[in-house]
């Protein structure tokens, strides 16, 4: 069960005229709650505040958000927290209001950790036909406009497929429907750029930090389907599941690689226990 705080009020009212509902005019963060701790909360706040600045929405008070997240979780120690910030109410039409009063929504939902644990043992992925639009003005942010991901995720219902990879219309593979993508080739860690589309994931940031600490070379090239086939290791990442080694792709089986395992071990030291497996 999920209980929402709307502008600090439990199960408060969200106006149908809110621009987040009408236009997707806002941002959100999904945060892992593990053993009573909101994981990488400061990184989520960094992205949220930076996104608000880019959209011209007054940034929320992070101290206030922290108090509301703690109030929402009550006795819950493992789950998923969510923050939604919208531009709030405004007159009819796309033009933003002169005076912005953002709407703030916070919730915590108790988790079933079995799906997250399943990622660490390896996952099967597919290639989606729904493409990603390129727009540098919105790239990197986690906006409320997720219809491309919704349509991509609707392409399959097979339970053994954990994720779908998404491409631009030019055929560049960028990310999964709910994850960032990584490849390994010649000992170098590769991850697609997110300056034209895609989300600059919090777990992606942590992985890049750990790669730097471990002395692993990192590049952010444009990635094609052919590049996936040539990679010696493939994995995806997100805030809730950590790293998911891709062990089945394009009807081809793969083993979890050494570099992937090294990064998973590093993430365990950062509190991402999902990467420890059973």
C-alpha positions as CSV (number, residue, x, y, z in Angstrom):
1,X,0.0,0.0,0.0
2,X,1.2,3.5,-0.9
3,X,0.3,6.6,1.0
4,X,1.0,10.0,-0.6
5,X,2.0,13.3,0.9
6,X,0.8,16.2,-1.3
7,X,2.5,19.4,-0.3
8,X,3.1,17.8,3.1
9,X,-0.5,16.7,3.6
10,X,-1.2,13.0,3.9
11,X,-3.4,11.9,1.0
12,X,-3.8,15.5,0.1
13,X,-5.7,16.8,-3.0
14,X,-4.1,17.1,-6.4
15,X,-5.9,19.5,-8.6
16,X,-6.9,18.3,-12.1
17,X,-5.5,21.7,-13.3
18,X,-2.0,20.8,-12.1
19,X,0.5,21.1,-15.0
20,X,2.2,17.9,-14.1
21,X,-1.1,16.0,-14.9
22,X,-2.0,18.2,-17.9
23,X,1.4,18.4,-19.6
24,X,3.8,16.2,-17.8
25,X,5.4,19.5,-16.6
26,X,7.7,18.3,-13.9
27,X,10.3,15.8,-12.7
28,X,10.4,12.7,-10.5
29,X,12.9,10.6,-8.6
30,X,12.7,6.9,-7.6
31,X,14.8,6.1,-4.6
32,X,15.7,2.7,-3.1
33,X,14.9,2.3,0.6
34,X,17.1,-0.4,2.0
35,X,17.5,-1.4,5.7
36,X,15.9,1.9,6.7
37,X,18.2,4.0,4.6
38,X,17.3,6.1,1.5
39,X,20.1,5.1,-0.8
40,X,22.1,7.8,-2.6
41,X,19.5,10.3,-1.5
42,X,22.0,13.2,-2.0
43,X,22.6,12.1,-5.6
44,X,18.9,12.0,-6.3
45,X,18.6,15.5,-4.8
46,X,21.5,16.7,-7.0
47,X,19.6,15.6,-10.2
48,X,16.3,16.8,-9.0
49,X,17.6,20.3,-8.2
50,X,19.6,20.5,-11.4
51,X,16.5,19.5,-13.4
52,X,14.3,22.0,-11.7
53,X,16.8,24.7,-12.6
54,X,16.8,23.7,-16.2
55,X,13.0,23.7,-16.4
56,X,12.6,27.0,-14.5
57,X,10.8,25.4,-11.6
58,X,11.7,26.6,-8.1
59,X,13.8,23.8,-6.5
60,X,12.3,22.1,-3.5
61,X,13.8,22.4,0.0
62,X,15.7,19.1,0.2
63,X,15.6,19.2,4.1
64,X,11.8,19.4,3.9
65,X,11.7,16.5,1.3
66,X,13.9,14.4,3.6
67,X,11.5,14.9,6.5
68,X,8.5,14.1,4.4
69,X,10.2,10.9,3.0
70,X,10.9,9.8,6.6
71,X,7.4,10.5,7.6
72,X,6.1,8.6,4.6
73,X,8.1,5.5,5.3
74,X,7.0,5.2,8.9
75,X,8.1,1.7,10.0
76,X,8.9,0.5,6.4
77,X,12.6,-0.5,6.1
78,X,12.7,-1.8,2.6
79,X,10.8,-0.3,-0.3
80,X,10.7,2.3,-3.0
81,X,10.4,6.0,-2.3
82,X,9.2,8.5,-5.0
83,X,9.3,12.2,-5.3
84,X,7.3,14.2,-7.9
85,X,7.8,17.9,-8.4
86,X,5.4,19.7,-10.9
87,X,5.2,23.3,-11.9
88,X,1.9,23.4,-10.1
89,X,-1.3,25.1,-11.1
90,X,-1.5,27.5,-14.1
91,X,-3.9,28.9,-16.6
92,X,-5.1,26.9,-19.5
93,X,-2.5,26.6,-22.3
94,X,1.2,25.7,-22.5
95,X,2.6,29.0,-21.4
96,X,4.0,28.6,-17.9
97,X,2.5,30.9,-15.3
98,X,4.4,34.0,-14.3
99,X,4.4,33.0,-10.6
100,X,5.2,29.4,-10.1
101,X,4.0,27.5,-7.0
102,X,5.3,23.9,-7.4
103,X,3.4,20.9,-6.3
104,X,5.3,18.4,-4.2
105,X,4.4,14.7,-3.9
106,X,6.2,12.1,-1.8
107,X,5.4,8.4,-1.2
108,X,7.0,5.2,0.0
109,X,5.9,1.7,-1.0
110,X,7.0,-1.5,0.7
111,X,9.2,-3.6,-1.6
112,X,9.2,-7.2,-2.8
113,X,13.0,-7.6,-3.1
114,X,12.8,-10.9,-5.1
115,X,12.8,-9.1,-8.5
116,X,15.7,-7.0,-7.6
117,X,17.7,-10.0,-6.4
118,X,17.0,-11.8,-9.7
119,X,19.0,-9.2,-11.7
120,X,22.3,-10.0,-10.1
121,X,22.3,-13.6,-11.5
122,X,21.8,-12.2,-15.0
123,X,19.0,-11.1,-17.2
124,X,17.6,-11.5,-20.6
125,X,16.9,-8.4,-22.7
126,X,15.3,-7.6,-26.1
127,X,15.5,-4.7,-28.5
128,X,12.4,-2.5,-28.6
129,X,10.9,-1.1,-31.8
130,X,9.6,2.1,-30.0
131,X,12.3,4.7,-30.6
132,X,13.6,7.5,-28.4
133,X,13.3,11.2,-29.5
134,X,16.4,13.3,-29.4
135,X,16.1,16.6,-27.6
136,X,19.1,18.1,-25.8
137,X,16.8,20.5,-23.9
138,X,15.3,17.6,-22.0
139,X,18.1,15.0,-22.2
140,X,19.4,13.6,-19.0
141,X,16.5,14.7,-16.8
142,X,13.9,12.4,-15.4
143,X,10.8,14.3,-16.6
144,X,7.2,13.2,-16.1
145,X,7.0,12.5,-19.9
146,X,7.6,8.7,-20.0
147,X,5.3,7.7,-22.9
148,X,8.1,6.4,-25.0
149,X,9.1,4.1,-22.2
150,X,5.5,3.1,-21.6
151,X,5.0,2.1,-25.2
152,X,8.4,0.3,-25.3
153,X,7.5,-1.7,-22.2
154,X,4.2,-2.6,-23.6
155,X,5.9,-4.5,-26.5
156,X,6.4,-7.7,-24.4
157,X,4.8,-9.6,-21.6
158,X,7.2,-12.6,-21.5
159,X,8.2,-12.8,-17.8
160,X,11.7,-14.1,-18.6
161,X,12.6,-10.9,-20.4
162,X,13.7,-8.4,-17.7
163,X,14.4,-5.3,-19.9
164,X,14.1,-3.8,-23.4
165,X,16.8,-1.7,-25.0
166,X,15.8,1.5,-26.8
167,X,17.3,3.2,-29.8
168,X,17.0,6.5,-31.5
169,X,15.5,6.7,-35.0
170,X,19.1,6.8,-36.3
171,X,19.7,3.3,-34.8
172,X,21.8,4.4,-31.8
173,X,21.2,2.2,-28.7
174,X,20.9,4.5,-25.7
175,X,19.4,2.8,-22.7
176,X,16.8,0.4,-21.4
177,X,13.2,1.3,-20.6
178,X,14.1,1.7,-17.0
179,X,17.9,1.5,-17.0
180,X,21.2,2.8,-18.3
181,X,23.3,0.6,-20.6
182,X,27.0,-0.4,-20.3
183,X,29.3,-2.4,-22.6
184,X,32.9,-3.7,-22.1
185,X,35.3,-4.0,-25.0
186,X,39.1,-4.4,-24.8
187,X,38.9,-3.8,-21.1
188,X,37.2,-0.4,-21.5
189,X,33.9,0.4,-20.0
190,X,31.5,2.0,-22.5
191,X,28.2,3.7,-21.8
192,X,26.1,5.7,-24.3
193,X,26.0,9.5,-23.9
194,X,22.8,11.0,-22.5
195,X,23.2,14.6,-23.9
196,X,20.7,14.0,-26.7
197,X,18.2,11.6,-25.0
198,X,18.0,9.2,-22.1
199,X,18.3,9.7,-18.4
200,X,21.5,10.5,-16.5
201,X,20.9,7.7,-13.9
202,X,22.0,7.9,-10.3
203,X,23.3,4.3,-10.4
204,X,25.1,5.2,-13.7
205,X,26.8,8.0,-11.8
206,X,27.9,5.6,-9.0
207,X,29.2,3.1,-11.5
208,X,31.3,5.7,-13.3
209,X,32.7,6.8,-9.9
210,X,33.7,3.3,-9.0
211,X,35.2,2.6,-12.5
212,X,37.4,5.7,-11.9
213,X,38.4,4.5,-8.5
214,X,39.3,1.1,-9.8
215,X,41.3,2.5,-12.7
216,X,39.0,1.3,-15.4
217,X,39.0,3.3,-18.6
218,X,35.7,4.8,-19.5
219,X,34.3,6.1,-22.8
220,X,30.9,7.4,-23.8
221,X,30.6,6.7,-27.5
222,X,27.6,6.4,-29.7
223,X,26.5,2.7,-29.6
224,X,25.1,0.7,-32.4
225,X,23.5,-2.8,-32.4
226,X,26.7,-4.0,-34.1
227,X,28.7,-2.7,-31.1
228,X,26.5,-4.7,-28.8
229,X,27.4,-7.9,-30.7
230,X,31.1,-7.1,-30.5
231,X,31.1,-6.3,-26.7
232,X,32.6,-8.9,-24.4
233,X,30.4,-7.9,-21.5
234,X,27.0,-6.2,-21.3
235,X,25.0,-4.9,-18.4
236,X,22.3,-2.5,-17.4
237,X,21.8,-0.5,-14.2
238,X,19.2,1.4,-12.2
239,X,18.7,2.8,-8.8
240,X,16.5,-0.1,-7.5
241,X,18.3,-3.2,-8.9
242,X,21.9,-2.1,-9.1
243,X,23.6,-4.0,-12.0
244,X,21.9,-6.5,-14.2
245,X,24.4,-8.5,-16.2
246,X,23.0,-9.3,-19.7
247,X,23.4,-13.1,-20.1
248,X,20.8,-13.5,-22.9
249,X,20.7,-11.2,-25.8
250,X,19.6,-11.7,-29.5
251,X,19.3,-15.5,-28.9
252,X,22.9,-15.6,-27.7
253,X,24.0,-16.7,-24.3
254,X,26.7,-14.7,-22.4
255,X,28.5,-15.2,-19.1
256,X,28.8,-12.4,-16.6
257,X,32.3,-10.9,-17.2
258,X,35.1,-10.1,-14.9
259,X,34.9,-6.4,-15.1
260,X,31.1,-6.5,-14.5
261,X,31.7,-8.6,-11.4
262,X,34.4,-6.2,-10.2
263,X,31.9,-3.3,-10.4
264,X,29.2,-5.3,-8.7
265,X,31.5,-6.0,-5.8
266,X,32.4,-2.3,-5.6
267,X,28.7,-1.4,-5.5
268,X,28.1,-3.9,-2.6
269,X,30.7,-1.8,-0.7
270,X,28.6,1.3,-1.5
271,X,25.5,-0.4,0.0
272,X,23.9,-1.9,-3.2
273,X,23.4,-5.3,-1.6
274,X,21.3,-6.5,-4.6
275,X,24.6,-6.9,-6.5
276,X,25.7,-9.5,-3.9
277,X,23.2,-12.0,-5.2
278,X,22.0,-14.8,-2.9
